[in-house]
Amino acid sequence: MNAPTVDIKDLLIADSSLGLALGGNLFIGKMPSQPRRTVTLFDSYGFAPQLALANQGYEYPAIQIQVRDVDYQNAYDVCEEIKTLLHGVNHTTLNGALYTVIYCSSGPTLLEWDDNGNVLFVMNFNLQRRAV
């Protein structure tokens, strides 16, 4: 299976209202210094995988989404749009993994204002998935 962020980025890109493009304003694993308006996905710690016969158990990973913008309200609004899109996704197959549920475990939270005057919000999502 892919890293969860690789699968989740496909959901974000598929929603054209977000206007996200991988390598343009959407990144995985590392937030570049430019552009100033970005969404970056990070694989995070979740819960231990299920122990089951024949390795058919579920995994419980988590991801963190960081949204950076020059404007506080714009960053918050992007977070809310992403939360609305992802929270409650269920029984969705992405790249060979069945995601039985995706839920927001912590909503938009101010992390910091960086040295360039950009605001940075974070959100966390828990996932339940298994290989198909």
Beta strands, then each sheet from edge to edge (+ up, - down):
strand 1: 26-28
strand 2: 38-47
strand 3: 60-69
strand 4: 92-94
strand 5: 97-113
strand 6: 119-131
sheet 1: 1+ 2+ 3- 6+ 5- 4+
end
